[in-house]
Amino acid sequence: MLQINILYVGNIKDKFYAEAVQEYEKRLSAFCKVKNIELKEEKPPENPSDAEIALVIRKEGDRLLEAIPKKGYKIALCVEGTQISSEELAKKMASVTVSGDSEITFIIGGAFGMDERVKKAANYRLSISKMTFTHRMMRVILAEQIYRALNILSGGNYHK
Amino acid sequence: MLQINILYVGNIKDKFYAEAVQEYEKRLSAFCKVKNIELKEEKPPENPSDAEIALVIRKEGDRLLEAIPKKGYKIALCVEGTQISSEELAKKMASVTVSGDSEITFIIGGAFGMDERVKKAANYRLSISKMTFTHRMMRVILAEQIYRALNILSGGNYHK
């Protein structure tokens, strides 16, 4: 069975996002195993300077690099990545598994963005939107897109 | 005070999405008045044909056209619209209000998409992503983006 890992900085504070993620992951369990790897968020001082923000990104980057599974295909979510449709994400996931990888790790950075080293460590950079979303909302969007992709691949009629 | 209307087909079934929308609309009330205009969703038969889907879109389109406020600037959310960043959305909203419109209506179509006539009736077509989202999730994303835009314009430090 396909193993999906969601590697993520920070916990989900908002109850509604936590419930939404839970719901999609429950539905996902019909198609794959899902493992959440939640890493500690770095707390910047109030009104952080650019250097302080860079430090947060670097420290969170260290944690992400250490936690990235050695095996499998890695997809980093970042705004400068490639935008693809839900159907194309489904095809992408199919081609990864056909090539022999039975493990796909999606990586979501922290509130201030993702370290360049993490982006380089990934096999693919995926952009969901030109808009900036909260990284917590991103986790819901990602769970729904993975569910949508696996539903497309299984010939399901999920569409809303 | 700026008036934001969210014109929308279908109710929010999932409790977590309803709560998320509620939370962002509460925060939005510091910046603007928000009015939700929720229209009845058309129920297609099981496994609808293309013609049946087209009929759903047309009927929902009739309702949207009737409900669109006469006044103000209208922004239709559709996948073939223009993608802009959150900062650009903020600038767009600022330029609309500077030009004298104190009312902006965002329009979200139903589960099967938006009638072409509605898209034509809008002043602007906005695309959030190449990916397909549920139209319920779209309402959360939109509320968060409007909040983010108004926060940017007010010089706030909301970023996550």
Interface residues (C-beta under 8 A of the other chain):
Chain A: D14 K15 F16 Y17 E19 A20 E23 N47 Q83 I84 S85 S86 L89 A111 F112 I128 S129 K130 M131 T132 F133 T134 H135 R136 M137 V140 I141 E144 Q145 R148 N157 H159 K160
Chain B: D14 K15 F16 Y17 E19 A20 E23 N47 Q83 I84 S85 S86 L89 A111 F112 I128 S129 K130 M131 T132 F133 T134 H135 R136 M137 V140 I141 E144 Q145 R148 N157 H159 K160
